[in-house]
Amino acid sequence: MPLDHYVTLGRSGLKVSPFCLGTATFGDESFGSDPTVSQQILGRYTDLGGNFVDTSNLYARGRSEEIIGDYLSRGSTRRGGVVIGSKFSCNHFPGNPNGGGASRSAIIAACEQSLRRLKTDYLDLYWMHWADPFVPLDETLRTLDTLVSSGKVRYVGFSDTPAWRVAEAQVTAMFRGWTPLSAIQLEYSLLERTVEGELIPMAQEMGLGVTPWSPLRSGALSGKYGRNSLEGDTPRRAKNVVATVQKVGFEVIDAVSEVAERRCVPAAHIALAWLCAKPGVTSPILGARTIDQLNQNVGALDLRLTPEEMAALDAVSEPQLNFPARFLRNIVTDSYGGLTINGQAIAETH
């Protein structure tokens, strides 16, 4: 499946590529790519048919947005063919309590600043980057609705927000006739599956698209790191990977490597193909610091794992979910044990 086999984002009419290009590393030369390489990556992604670009006013303190804006402004047809999603919440004004977060004043100011950096007069998708505990939810939603009505924003979504808060937002928006959320953004990978407890089922029930970030868990699932090798490309990335591996162990990484060896493909392809096959997932966000990384990871779109491979990876990475998720998965046998409902075979009660 190539990048130009588009999918709709949730229940919206917005069509996006099955892999989104993440730009958190754009402009952060100690961790990512300089402006020249960043724009080369953008060019390669769009040449391959990709149209979905994710950024934020947080990334490289706004430099990521500037790099994207410089690239898109050089061609008269580039902007219309690219779906730009940016985020607010980061405070660029230390000491100013109104400089960041999800208040009316902060959102409007952040949007105007992002539009200037991106050299555009509208954002296709505007995300709340993380939940704000100090702002009433209806203030945030009403402000986003105002931005949509003004034409500065087309669609809206929430990132890194608890399921109950997202559900509250969606119901509030629908009852008040405000712009509903189209998608959520969350961390999801073979090494981070706790979102399957509430966030993923909630998104499916409410028709929200899901765009997972860190699908390779900061490179831990890329195939570059094993039991005898924890050398990273940069000290910062190596530190992140070491912390991840020490926390979860090597069982999942080993399982991914075993499937990759049998299929003769990079380990990253296995981790990405697993994620793409999970219910509810719309468009995983791929970060790339080089064109080679992008070229390699996009190849995962052509890979389909067998049911046996999916089951093995599911088993080795099974998460410990909060109550009542695990309880409900087990107790369903007391209602439908021995039956098959919606294609799901329910074990008999013992």
C-alpha positions in Angstrom: 0.0 0.0 0.0 1.7 3.2 -1.1 1.6 6.6 0.6 -1.0 7.9 -1.9 -3.6 5.2 -0.9 -5.3 7.7 1.4 -7.5 7.1 4.4 -10.1 9.4 6.0 -9.3 10.8 9.4 -12.0 9.5 11.7 -15.5 10.5 10.6 -14.1 13.6 8.9 -13.7 14.1 5.2 -10.0 14.8 5.5 -7.9 12.3 3.5 -4.5 11.6 4.8 -1.6 9.2 4.0 -1.4 5.9 5.9 1.9 7.1 7.4 2.2 10.7 8.7 5.6 12.5 8.5 6.6 13.6 12.0 8.9 16.6 12.2 9.9 16.8 15.9 13.5 16.4 14.8 13.4 19.2 12.2 15.7 22.0 13.2 17.0 20.3 16.3 20.5 19.7 15.1 21.7 18.1 18.3 19.0 15.4 18.0 17.7 15.6 14.4 18.2 17.2 11.1 19.4 20.6 9.9 17.1 22.7 7.7 18.6 21.4 4.4 18.2 17.7 5.3 14.8 18.4 6.8 13.5 19.9 3.6 15.0 17.0 1.6 13.1 14.6 3.8 9.9 16.6 3.2 10.5 16.5 -0.6 11.1 12.8 -0.6 7.9 12.2 1.5 5.7 14.2 -0.9 7.4 12.7 -3.9 6.4 9.3 -2.6 2.8 10.5 -2.4 2.7 11.5 1.2 0.5 14.4 2.2 0.2 14.4 6.0 2.8 16.4 8.0 2.8 16.7 11.8 4.5 19.5 13.6 4.1 21.7 16.8 5.0 25.1 18.1 7.1 23.0 20.7 9.4 21.4 18.2 12.8 23.1 18.1 11.0 26.1 19.7 9.1 26.7 16.5 11.9 26.1 14.1 10.3 23.0 12.8 7.3 25.0 11.6 9.6 27.6 10.0 11.4 24.9 8.0 8.1 23.4 6.7 6.8 26.9 5.9 10.0 27.7 3.9 9.6 24.5 1.9 5.9 24.8 1.1 6.2 28.5 0.2 8.6 27.8 -2.7 6.0 26.1 -4.9 2.6 27.6 -5.8 1.0 24.1 -5.7 2.8 22.6 -2.7 0.5 24.0 0.1 -2.8 22.8 -1.3 -1.5 19.3 -1.6 -0.2 18.9 2.0 -2.3 18.4 5.1 -0.5 20.3 7.9 -1.2 19.5 11.5 0.3 21.6 14.2 -0.2 21.9 17.9 -0.6 24.4 20.6 0.1 24.3 24.4 3.9 25.1 24.6 4.7 28.3 26.3 7.3 30.4 24.5 7.2 33.1 27.1 8.8 32.0 30.4 7.1 33.6 33.4 3.9 34.4 31.6 1.1 32.2 32.9 -1.0 33.1 29.8 1.7 32.4 27.3 0.9 28.7 26.9 -1.7 26.1 27.6 -5.3 25.8 26.3 -6.9 29.1 27.3 -8.6 31.3 24.7 -5.8 33.9 24.7 -3.1 31.3 24.5 -4.7 29.3 21.7 -5.4 32.3 19.5 -1.9 33.7 20.0 -0.3 30.3 19.3 -2.3 29.9 16.2 -1.3 33.3 14.8 2.3 32.6 15.5 2.2 29.1 13.9 0.5 30.5 10.8 3.3 33.1 10.4 6.0 30.5 10.9 4.3 28.1 8.4 3.7 30.9 5.9 0.1 29.9 5.4 -3.3 31.3 6.2 -4.8 28.1 7.5 -4.0 24.9 9.3 -5.6 21.7 8.1 -5.6 20.2 11.6 -5.0 21.9 14.9 -4.2 19.8 18.0 -4.2 20.5 21.7 -0.8 19.1 22.4 -1.6 17.9 26.0 -4.5 18.2 28.4 -4.5 21.5 30.4 -5.7 21.0 34.1 -6.2 24.8 34.6 -8.5 25.7 31.8 -12.3 24.9 31.5 -12.8 22.4 28.7 -15.6 24.5 27.1 -13.3 27.5 26.8 -10.8 25.4 24.8 -13.5 23.9 22.6 -15.3 27.2 21.9 -12.0 28.8 20.9 -11.2 26.0 18.5 -14.7 26.3 17.0 -14.1 30.0 16.6 -10.9 29.3 14.7 -12.7 26.9 12.4 -15.5 29.4 11.8 -12.9 32.0 10.9 -11.2 29.8 8.3 -7.9 29.7 10.1 -8.3 26.0 11.1 -10.1 23.2 9.2 -10.2 20.3 11.7 -9.3 19.8 15.3 -8.0 17.1 17.6 -6.5 16.3 21.0 -3.1 14.8 21.7 -1.9 13.2 25.0 -5.3 13.5 26.8 -7.1 10.9 29.0 -9.9 9.0 27.4 -12.5 10.4 29.8 -11.5 14.0 28.9 -11.6 13.3 25.2 -15.1 11.7 25.6 -16.3 14.7 27.6 -15.0 17.1 24.9 -16.6 15.2 22.0 -20.0 15.0 23.8 -19.8 18.7 24.8 -19.0 19.8 21.2 -21.8 17.7 19.7 -24.4 18.9 22.1 -23.4 22.6 21.7 -23.1 22.4 18.0 -19.3 23.2 18.0 -16.7 21.6 15.8 -16.1 18.0 17.0 -12.8 16.4 17.3 -11.6 14.4 14.3 -8.7 12.5 15.8 -6.5 11.8 18.8 -2.8 11.5 19.0 -1.1 9.1 21.5 1.9 7.0 22.1 1.4 3.5 20.8 3.8 0.7 19.9 4.7 -2.9 20.8 6.5 -1.3 23.9 3.6 0.9 24.8 0.2 -0.8 24.6 -1.7 0.5 27.7 -3.7 2.8 25.4 -5.7 -0.4 24.5 -7.4 -0.2 27.8 -9.5 2.9 27.3 -8.1 5.3 24.6 -8.3 3.0 21.6 -11.8 1.6 22.4 -13.0 5.2 23.1 -11.7 6.4 19.7 -13.3 3.5 17.9 -16.7 4.1 19.6 -16.6 7.8 18.9 -15.3 7.6 15.4 -12.0 9.3 16.1 -8.9 8.8 13.9 -5.8 7.6 15.8 -2.4 8.9 14.8 0.2 7.1 17.1 3.5 8.8 17.8 6.8 7.0 18.6 5.7 3.8 16.8 9.3 2.5 17.2 9.6 3.7 20.8 12.4 6.2 20.3 14.3 3.7 18.1 14.2 0.8 20.5 12.2 -1.2 17.9 14.3 -0.2 14.9 16.5 -3.2 14.9 19.6 -1.2 15.8 19.6 -2.2 19.4 19.9 -5.7 20.9 21.2 -7.4 24.0 24.8 -6.9 23.0 24.4 -3.5 21.4 23.0 -0.3 23.0 25.0 2.1 20.9 22.9 5.0 19.7 23.4 7.4 16.9 23.6 10.3 19.4 24.2 10.3 23.2 20.7 11.7 23.7 19.0 9.0 21.7 21.1 6.3 23.1 20.2 7.4 26.6 16.5 7.3 25.7 16.8 3.8 24.2 18.8 2.4 27.1 16.2 3.7 29.6 13.4 2.0 27.5 15.2 -1.3 27.2 16.1 -1.4 30.9 12.5 -0.8 31.8 10.8 -3.4 29.6 13.5 -5.9 29.0 14.4 -7.5 25.7 11.6 -10.0 25.2 9.7 -7.8 22.8 12.7 -6.7 20.9 13.8 -10.3 20.5 10.4 -11.4 19.2 10.4 -8.6 16.7 13.9 -9.6 15.5 12.9 -13.2 15.1 9.9 -12.4 12.9 12.1 -10.0 10.9 14.7 -12.6 10.3 12.1 -15.1 9.1 10.6 -12.6 6.7 13.9 -11.1 5.6 12.9 -7.6 6.3 14.1 -4.8 8.7 12.9 -5.1 12.3 11.3 -1.7 12.0 9.0 -3.1 9.3 7.7 -5.7 11.7 6.9 -3.2 14.5 5.2 -0.8 12.0 3.2 -3.5 10.3 2.0 -4.8 13.6 0.8 -1.3 14.6 -0.9 -0.6 11.2 -2.9 -3.8 11.7 -4.2 -2.9 15.1 -7.9 -1.9 15.3 -8.5 1.8 15.3 -5.1 3.0 14.0 -5.3 5.5 11.1 -1.9 6.9 10.4 1.2 6.3 12.5 3.6 9.2 12.7 7.0 8.4 11.3 10.0 10.5 12.4 13.0 10.5 10.1 16.4 12.2 10.6 17.7 11.0 7.2 16.1 10.2 3.8 17.4 6.6 4.1 15.4 6.2 7.3 12.3 7.5 5.6 12.8 5.3 2.6 13.3 2.2 4.7 10.3 2.8 7.1 7.8 3.6 4.4 8.5 0.1 3.0 6.5 -1.3 6.0 3.3 -0.3 4.2 3.8 -3.3 1.8 4.1 -5.8 4.7 1.3 -7.9 6.1 1.9 -10.1 9.1 0.2 -13.4 9.4 -2.4 -14.1 12.1 0.2 -16.3 13.8 2.9 -13.6 13.8 0.4 -11.0 15.1 -0.6 -13.4 17.9 3.0 -14.1 18.9 3.8 -10.4 19.0 0.6 -9.6 21.0 1.4 -12.3 23.5 5.0 -11.2 24.2 4.0 -7.5 24.5 0.7 -8.0 26.4 0.2 -4.9 28.7 -1.0 -4.7 32.2 -4.1 -2.6 31.9 -5.9 -0.6 34.5 -9.1 -1.7 36.1 -11.7 -2.4 34.7 -10.2 -3.2 31.3 -8.7 -6.6 32.1 -11.7 -7.5 34.4 -14.2 -6.8 31.6 -12.2 -8.9 29.1 -12.5 -11.9 31.4 -16.0 -11.5 32.8 -17.6 -11.3 29.3 -17.5 -15.1 29.4 -20.2 -15.1 32.0 -22.5 -13.4 29.4 -21.5 -15.0 26.2 -19.3 -18.0 27.0 -19.1 -20.5 24.1 -20.7 -18.1 21.6 -19.3 -16.1 18.7 -20.3 -12.4 18.6 -19.3 -10.1 15.8 -16.7 -12.6 14.7 -15.2 -12.9 18.2 -15.2 -16.3 19.7 -15.9 -16.2 23.4 -14.3 -18.9 25.5 -16.6 -21.1 27.6 -17.0 -20.4 31.3 -15.1 -22.9 33.4 
